[in-house]
Amino acid sequence: MALTDDLWFDDDFQEIMRMTMSSVEVDCRPKMDYSTLYKTLGGQHSQELDIDIKIGDFQVDNQMFKRGLYHFPVLLCSQEVQKDSKHSKSKLIEANISLIETGNIHYSKEFILKMKPLAMNLEDTFFYKIKEYLQICLQPSEDIGTFENPTNCNELALPVNVIFAIESASEMAYLDRIVIEEIDLQVSAHASVKVFVGLEDSKINLSKFENRSVWSTWYSLGHRLSMH
């Protein structure tokens, strides 16, 4: 999967970022919970969908590295060399998602994530450039134009960031259990645009995160994970 710049006519500089995944396995298995009869389901057992996602190897490349303005050609990859990920039982990323089916609608129940040690290379120059491309791609939709430029002086004008925040807060996440196993990171970071920072091969250990009966917005859940 590659992110390209269609406005650049030179083939050498067209690609911006490339994400490569190998040995991707996705298994979907329906299952029935016979342990409990639910009154809300008319005295029936709950139907669930179990999804397993496994990725043998994963890498994100900075395709603009050849321009000479960046320090790292690779942004994210495994610390270990995956010689034969197709036949390896241990995968780089393993995720399990359990969904409950009710009225032809699936609701999230459980999420479990396991990852092998990763190497992460960060630099502010790249992120500022990606931010420019995202601002071009993620233009506000026409349906919020009324709020930004009201025709009537009595209409309420809302900033775009307020509208997006309201939309994000309205989408709730319900999870009986969420587990993210311990993650080991090897981080290198270079910053030179607003402040100079140099970090080389620093080891960071993210402890196991586990919560039950999660009832929150996706934004609040992401904020909780970032503060963990």
N, C-alpha and C positions, 0 to 999 in steps of 0.2 A: 504494500500500500504506500503510495507516494503522494505528497502534496506538491503541486506544481504551480508555477506562475505563468498563466496564459498570456500575460501582457509582455513577457520577455521573449524576444524572437531568436535569441542565441541559444541553441540546443545545449551548449555546455553549462549554461547557468539557469536552465529552466526549472530543474527540480530544487525544492526547498528543503524537504525533509522526507525520509523514507523509513517505514516501519516494516521489519521482516519478522515473520513467525514461521516456524517449522514444526512438523509433527503435531498438528492441531487435532485434538480428539474432542468430539462433542457427543455425549450420550444422554438421551432423554428417555426416562422410564416412568410410566404411570404406576402408582401404587395406592393401596387402600389402607386407611388406618382403622383396624378392627377393634382397637382398644376402647373406643368411646362412641356412644350413640348421641348425636347432637339434636336437641329439640329444634333448633333453628333450621336444621336441614330436614325436618319432618321425621325425626327418629332414624335417620340414616347415618352411615359412616361417611367420614370426609374423604374425598378423593384428592390425591396429591400428585404432583409432577416433580420428579427428581431429575435435575440437570447437572451433569458432570462435565466440566471443561478442563482439559489438560493441554498445556503448551510445552513442547519439548525444548525449544529455544526461542529467544526473543531479543530483538536488537532494534534500536532507534538511531539512525545516522543523520548527521548534519550534512546535507548535500551541498551546502554553500561553503563548506570548508575549503574547497579548491580556489575560492576567491582570495584567500589569504588574509581575511579579516577576523578569523576565528581561531581558537586554540585547540578545540577538540573535534575530531571527525566523528566520534561516537558519543552519543548522549546517554544511552542506557543499554546495558547488556549484562550477561551473566558473568560472575567472577570465575566460574569454572568453564573449562573448554568442553563443549558438548561434542564428543567425537562421533557418536552414533545415537542421536536422540530418538530415531525411529524405533530402535529395539531396546532402548533403555526404559526400565520400569519407573525410574525416578524422573519426574518432569520438573522443569523450571518453575512453572506456575500451575497450581491445581486449585480449582474453585468448585464448590458445590452449592447449588441453589435449590431450595425446596419451595414449591408453590402450591397453594391450596386452590382447588377449582370449585367455584360456587356460581351457579347460574351462567355457565360459559365464560366466566371472568376469573382470571388467575390473580391471587393475592400472594405477596411475598410472605414466607414463613421463617425460613432459616437461610443464613449465608455463612459459608466457611471458606477461608482463603489461606492457602499455604504457598510460600515462595522460597526458593533457594537464594543464597547470597547474591546480591546485585551490585554492579558497579555503575555509579552515576556521575556524569561529568556536566557541570553547570557553568554557564557564563552569561553575564547580563546582556552582552551585545546580541546574542542569538535571541534571547527572550524579547528584547525590545523590537527586533525585526519581525518576529512572529506576531507580536502584538499589533504591528502595523497591518499585517495581512489579515488578521482576525477582524480588525475594525472595518476593513473593506468587505470581508465576506459576511459578517454578522450585522448587516444594516438593519435598522428598525423596520418592522413590517408596517404595511399601510394602515392596519386596523388600529394603531395607536396614534395615528396622525391627529385625530380629533382631540386627544388629550394634550398633545404638544402644542398645537396651533388651533385653539378653539375659535369658531366663527362667532360665537356669542360671548359677550363680555361676562355673562353670568355663569358660563361653563367653567368647570375646574380644570386648570392646566397642571399636569403632573410631569415632572422630569422623567426621562427614560429610565434612569436607574431605580427610581421609586416604583415604576410600573413593573420592571423585571423582578424587583425584590418582592412585590406583592404576589406575582405569579409563582415565584419560587416557594413562598411561605404557604401558598394554598395547596401545594402537593405534599401530602403526608406520607410518611413511610411507617409501615407496621411490620415489625419483625419479632417473632418469639425468641429468636436467638441469633446473634451475630458474633462470629469468631474470626479474628485475624491473627494467625500464628506469628511467632517471633520472626522478625526480619533483620538480616544483617546487611548493611550497606557500606560500600567503600566509595566515599565522596571526594571529588575534586571540584573546586569552584574557583573561577576567576571573575572578578568584577573590576571594571576600569572606567565606566561611563560617569557615574556620579560619585563613587567612592572606590578606592583601590582595596581589593581583598584577594588574598591568595591562599588557597587550601589545597593540599596535595595528599591524595590517598588516605584520608582520615576515616577511621572506622567508627561507624555509628550503629548501635544496636537498638532496635525498636521492640519493646517488650510486647508480650501477648496482649491483645485487646479482646475482651469478651463482655458482652452485655446481654441481658435477657429482658423480655417484655419492652422492647423499644417502640416508642410511639413519638415520632418527631418528624420534622420536615427534613428533606434531603440536605438543605443548607446547614441546619443545626447539627445534623449527623456528621457532615463533613467537617464542620468547625470542631466538634467533639474529637474526631479522629486526629485533626491537626494539633490539638492541645494535649493529646495523649503522650 
